[in-house]
Amino acid sequence: MERASQNTIQLASHKMGVTLVLVSAIVFSTAGVFTKSIDSTAWQIIFWRGVFAAAFTTVYVLWRGSIKREFMQMGSSGWAAAVIGASGTAAFIPAFKLTTMANVMLIYAVAPLIAALLAWFWIRERMTPSVMLGCLGAFVGVAIIVKGSFGNINLRGDLLALWMTIAMAVLMVIYRRYPATPAAGPMALSSIVLLPVALVFSNPFSIPFYDFLVTAAFGLIFAIASVTLAEGMKRIPAGETALLSALETPLAPLFGWMFFSEIPARSTFLGGAIILFAVLATQIKKHE
């Protein structure tokens, strides 16, 4: 009876983790729309998005009454999550400015390879053959996309997107390895540490009022997505987190086409098809 009860609790926790990661993926898929819809520079966006993301996240922490745990007791893993999250954000925003939404999100789909491999090396988390094949397929797809960008400005954006993907994969494994690490505090801190850097590289106080409003909305969206992802990471394996997050992959190119008439290159179509097939095949195999 006790064992059945534990299984029920674990199943409920897993379902909650899947739900939280899916919500985060859907919300994150709108990031390119916010970034491309305004003319302000990447560092101006990073500054104001950071201000509002940190503010909204702090309000959430105060509402939950967990300010001490989230900020004062985050520990070394929380500080590591904040720094790594900040580096990912610093690459994430300019990536959208320098390449298409399709390229950014399709490259992000390689996160299963990096997260699963890191989890295997670091915490000895088992990686099934189907996940290995899915990750390999995602890696091949990303290589095709990046190769198609050689010789034009998209390459810089593709490489920044790849760095963002690596940072996110590391973040996934940190939360899997140290599930007691608070979610909201490190996410707010990751926004705050970029503020002085953004002040050095831009003048955030010169942006138009419309851009200011959009970045405020962006900050709220980012706060929601970051907290739900961090909470979801604690409940499911790192490789599965990355694979579920790949829901952003088909949504972002769709938004790019709908709002900005972005038509992906042939290499993006080919690489993207391979990535989507790899991810879907892995998920189908997992649930057979």
Secondary structure, DSSP 8 states (H G I E B T S, - for coil): -HHHHHHHHHHHHHHHHHHHHHHHHHHHTTHHHHHHTS-S-HHHHHHHHHHHHHHHHHHHHHHHT-HIIIIIS-HHHHHHHHHHHHHHHHHHHHHHHHS-HHHHHHHHTTHHHHHHHHHHHHH-----HHHHHHHHHHHHHHHHHHHHTTTSTHHHHHHHHHHHHHHHHHHHHHHHH-TTS-SHHHHHHHHHTTHHHHHHH--GGGS-HHHHHHHHHHHHHHHHHHHHHHHHHTTS-HHHHHHHHTTHHHHHHHHHHHHH-----HHHHHHHHHHHHHHHHHHHHHT-
